[in-house]
Amino acid sequence: MIQGTDEGLTDTIRHKYRAHPEPQKKVATYILLVERLALLLGDDAFALIWELLEVTCLTARMHRLPSIEIMGDVEPRQKLAALLNTHAAHMSEMLDLPRLWQAAENLQMGWDMEEGPIPVPVNGGIMPNHFRHDAPATQVQWLDFEAPAYPSVPIARLPNGMLAGPFVVARSVPSTKEAEIIVGNLVIYWDLWLTIAPLGKLGVGAFLVRTPGTALQLNDGTLVHLATPKTGYWDMTFVPRTFELQNATLDGDPGLTGTGVGWHDVLNITFSRDRLDEIEKDSALYDKFFRKPRPHVPDDEDDEEMPFLRMVRVTPQSIADWLEADFTFQRPGFFADPVHFVSSRQPSAETTGWMRGVTLARGVEQALHEGLLDAWFRGWVTAYRAALSGIEADWHARAEEAELELRDRWQAERLGRPEGQ
């Protein structure tokens, strides 16, 4: 790291730089250095370069924090970010997450964030990604139904837009050509998750993850949450989430014009042809009925084709962007409040924390103090690990059986070999 004008490493040069380190200021220098070291180590150069950028926070877009009142040296967002990242490291140690991720890598298993902590393959889907347990979490783009095995808990549902029907409801299982018409609104939202994921080989951190979601708001106010078909493409076709339909109380007329469709069936819900033509022809429709993306917030937009994960490190800036912003959505004839899944105790019963005001950030901090986040993460890991262990045991048994068959074949070939050969 000596200056280019200094030729040769002499005692004079050593004395000159002994107390005056001169680090390079160009990122490219360190990227080249890591690339060369990766070659010497026989490791993935791209993965190590990305890890360097993650650990040094160079992957984050740096924005000036909104003006806030700072008392002394206390910056509340900085305090909460530090607590959540320390909590992620603590839970990783307590739940032995590196071992879980190693097992998930061996099996190439992830999970479907709409279905819960149940292992699903990630290397044979629409985006055949390869999961590495020691790779930075933001290195690869994932879909929400082929997500890596990172423990996640939902903390909020943030409304993002609304499109009015009518909708065509058709039974797909059992199949039928008959269809019903239903009135209502298609509500588009973000599900916001708190996630524990690796920063690389050097540690773990807390992340905020957003997944796109949809719900059908019936004319009586009932919300039926929808899932996208597992083809992965948003083609204006949706399927009601089975577990929500089983628990829904749809007594009386839910808005259907006929009685030929039962809610216990597997249904496809699409826009009527006329309504879909309207949407496709009106280029300004999304501006009218969707929240405008915030230009200073990376990835603050909905997915037009695939339900991607949007993942960002927990930092003071991401706390300001996602845990303190007002996501109340209001349009003519439509109003939706954000839904908070975290602690909502009365202020008088709360632990004194760094975050003030009625924000999602305060709820997350209270859930941290009350041990709710610990319990939710522990529940996720317990369920996922149990299912993964069963898959791992089955894999070991089948692999051992295949190996024994191979060795038996080799043994038979040796015993059946004629003498002299």
N, C-alpha and C positions, 0 to 999 in steps of 0.2 A: 504493500500500500504506500510505498514511497513515491515521491514525485518523479515524473519521467525525466526531469533534468538531472537527477542524481544517478550517476553511473557507478555501478559496483557497490557492494555492501561492505563498507569500511567501518573501522571503529568510530570515525568521526560521524558517519551517517547514523550508526547505532545510537550514539550519544545524542544526536540531534532529535531523533524520533522517540527516544525512550519514554519521555513524559508528554509527548505531543502526538497522540495517534491521529492519523490522517485518513479516515475512512473515505472510500470512494462514494461519490454522490450520485452516480449513474446506476440505475437498477440493472441495466444491461450487463454491467461488470459482474454482479453477483449471480445473475442468471447463467452467464457463461461459466463462472466458477462452479456452480452447482452441477451444470451439465457435464463438465469434465470430471468432477468427483463421482457423479453417478456412473460414468463409464468405468472408472477405476473400481467402483463397488459392484459393478455388474447389475445395477438396479435400473428401474424405469426413470429415465431422465425427466420426462414430462411430469410424472407424478411428484418427483422431488422438487422440481421447479414450482409446481403449483402449491406444494406444501410450504415452501419458502414464502410465497406470496400470501398464503393464508395466515401463517404465523405472524408475519409482519403487518398484516391487515392491508396489504397493498391491493388486494382484490376488491376492497370496499371503495365505493365512490365517496370521496370526502366532501362533505357539505358543512357549511357553517350551521351550528346549532341555532334554532330559533331563540330569540332573545327571551331570557328568563331571569327571574330574580335569584341571585346567588348570594347566600348568606355565608360570608367568610370563604372558606375553601370547600364548602359543601356543594356538590353538584348532584342533585337527586338522581338523574338518569345514569350518571356514572356509577353511583352507589348501587343502584338496582342491577345494572349490567354486570358489575363485579360480583354481586351476590348470586345472580343466576348462573354465571359461568363457573363460579366456585361450587355451586350446588350441582352442576352437571358433572364436574370432576369428582365430587363426593359420591354421587349416585353411581357413577361409573365404577368406582372402587368398591362400594358396598354391594353392588349387583353383579360385579365381575363382567362388565360389558365387553371388554376385549375378548374374553373367551366365547361369549355369545356370538360376537361378530366373526370370529374365526370359524366357528361351526357353520354360520350362515354362508361364509365364503366357500367353505368346502362343499356345501350342498347347493350353492348358488340359489339361496332362498331369500325372498323379501316378504312383502305383505301388501294387501289391498287396503288402502286407508279408508275405504268406504265400508269394508266388511269387518275390520277389527284385527287384532294381533293373531292372525292365522297364517302360517308360512305358505307362500306361493312362489313358484319359480320366477326368476328374473332374467334368465339367459336365453329364453326361447320365445319371448313375447314380441310385441311390435317393435320395440327398441331393444335388440339383443345386447344389452350392456353386460359387462362383467363386473361383479361386485368385488371390491377389495376392501378388507376390513381396516387397512391402514392408510387408505387413500383419503384425502380431504373430501368432506361431504359435498362440497359445491363443485367438485371437479367434473362430475357427470350429470347430464340432464336426465331426469327420471319422470315417469308417468305415475299418477297417484294410485293406479291399480297394479303397478309393478315397482313399488317403492322399496328402497333398501331397508334392512332390518334395524332402523333407528327407533328407539323408544320415543313415542310421541303421545301427547295428551291434548285434546281440543280445548282451547281456552276462549274462543269467541266465534260467532258467526256474523260476518259483516256484509250487509246488503250492498249490492253493486249495481243492480239494474232491474228492470221489469219490462216484460212484453205481454200485451193483452192477447187473449185467445180470439176466437174459439179454438178448441182442440179436438182432434179425432182420437178416440180411444178404441183400440182394437185388441182383441184377445190373441195372444201369440201361443200360449200353452193352456188349454188345447187350442190349436189354430182355428181361425174362422175368418170368412170374408166379411162378416157383418161388423159394423162399426157404430159407435155412439158418438154424439157430440156433447162436449162438456164446456161450460163457460168458466172463466177464471183468468188468472194471470200467471205467467211463468216468471218466477222470481229467481234472479241470478245473484249469487253471493260468493264471498270467500269464506272458507273454513280456515281459521287461524289456529295453528298448533304450536306448542312449545316442544322442542325436540332436542334430544341429546345425541350428538354425532361426533365422529372423529375430526380433528383438525389435521390429521396426518399421523405420522409415527410418534409425534411428540406430545400428544395429549388429546383431550376432548373439550368440547365447548357446547354452549347453549345456542340454539338456532330458533328463529321464527320461520315457520313453513306455512305457505298458503296453498290451498287446493281449491279449485273451482267447484261450485255446487249449484244445484237447481232445486226448486220446489214448486209445486203446483198449488196456488192459492185459490181455493174454491170460492164460490159466491157467498158461502155462509161463513167465510173466514178461516175454515180448516186448511191447514198446510199439509200436503202430502209430499214428502221429500223424495226426490227422484235420483236415479243413477243413470249414468251414460252406459250404453252397451259396451261390452269389453272389446269391441273392435278398436276403440280408442278414438274414433273420430266423432266430432260434434256435428251430426248431420240433422239436427233438430228432431231426433228421436230419443225418447227417454223411457226408462222403466222404473216403476215405483219400487222403492226399497222394501223388500219383503217384510223385514222385521218391523218396520214402521207401520205397514198396513195391518199386520196382525194385532198391533197394539192400538190402532186408531179407533176412535169412537165415532163412527159414521152413521149413527142412528138417524133415521129420517132421510130426506132427499139430499144427497151430497152435491147435487148440481147436475146429475145426469138427466138427459131428456127421456131416456128409456130405462128398461130394467133388464136388458139382455146381457149386461156385463156385470160380473161379480167382482168385488174387490179382492177375493181370495185367489183369482186367476192371475197368471202372468200377463201383464198388459204392456202394449206399446202405446206411447202417447206422442202424437205429432201435431204440428200445426195443420189446420185445414189448408187445402191447396190455395184458396183465394187469399187467406191471411199470409201464407208463406210468400206468395207473389208480391203482396204489399210490402212485406219486410225487405225482400230482395230488391225491389224497385226504389224504395225510399232510402237514399244514401244518408239522409240526415236523421234517420230513425234512432240510431244508436246514440247520437248526440242528445236527442230529446229524452230518451228513457234510460240512459245509463250514466253512472257517475263518471265524470271526466277524469282520466288518469292524471296524477300529479307529476308534472315534468321533472321535479327534483327527486322523485322516489324511484329507484330502479325497479323495473318489472311491475310497476303499478298498473297493470292492464289485465283484462281477462283473456282466456285462451280462445282463439278463433277456431282451431281445429282439434287440438289434443289437450287433454287435462293434465298439463305439466305441473310439477311441484315448483313453487317459487321459494327458494331457500335463502335466508340471509342471517348472518351472525347476529347475536344479541349484542348490540352496542348502544351507546347513548343515542346515536342517530336513529337506529331502527326502533328503539323504544319510543322516540318522539314520533316516528312515522306511523307506527302500527299499534302502539298501546296507549297513546294519548290523543290521537286524532279523532275527530268526531265523524263517525260513519253513518249517522242518521241519514236515511234516504227519503227524500220527499219529492214527489212529482204530482201534477194534477190528478186527483182521484186515487193516489197511492201514497202510503206512508209506511215506513218500516224502521224500527229501532234495531241497533245491533243487539245480538243475544250474547250475554256474558255467561260462560259456563263455570267461571271461577268464583271464589268467595264473594258473597254479597251481604255480609253481616253489617249491622248498623255501625256507624262510625264510633259510637260510644263503647262498643264491645270489641273494637279492633285493637290490635297491637300498634303502638306508635311506630310508624315506618317513615321512610324517606319520601315516598310519593304522597302528595296531597291532592285533594280534589276528587271528584267522582270520575275516575278514569279506569280503564281496563288495567293500566299499569299498577294502580293501587290494589286492585283485586288480585293480580298475580303476586304482588308482594305479600298480601295477607295470606294467600294460599301457601306461600313459601313458609311463613312463620307458623301457620297452623298445622303444618305437616301434610296438607292435602296433596301437594305435588309429589312428595315422597310416596304416599300411598298409591297415587295414580300411576306413577312410573313403575313402582314395584308390582302392581297388578298387571300392567302391560307385559313386563319382563317375565313374570311367573307364568302367564298364559302362553306367551310365545315360546319360552324355553321348554315347557312341557310338550307342546306340539312338535317343536323342532327335535327334541330328544327321541320321540317316536319315529320320526322320519330318518334320523341319523341311525337308530338301531336297525331299522329295516334296510337301509342302504348298506350298513356293515354286513348284515346277514347275507344279502344278495351278492355283495362283492366277494365275500369269503366263499360262498357256494360256487361262484363263477371261477374263482382261483383254484379251488379243489378240483373242479371238472377239468380245468386246463392242465393241472399237474397230473391228474389221472390219465389224461390223453398222452402226455409226454411219457409217462411210465409205461403205458401200453405200447407205445411206439418203440421204446427201448427194448422191452421184453420180446416184442414180435420181430425184432430185427434179425435177419439171418446171420449166422456166424461168419466172421471175416469182414463184415460190413460195418 
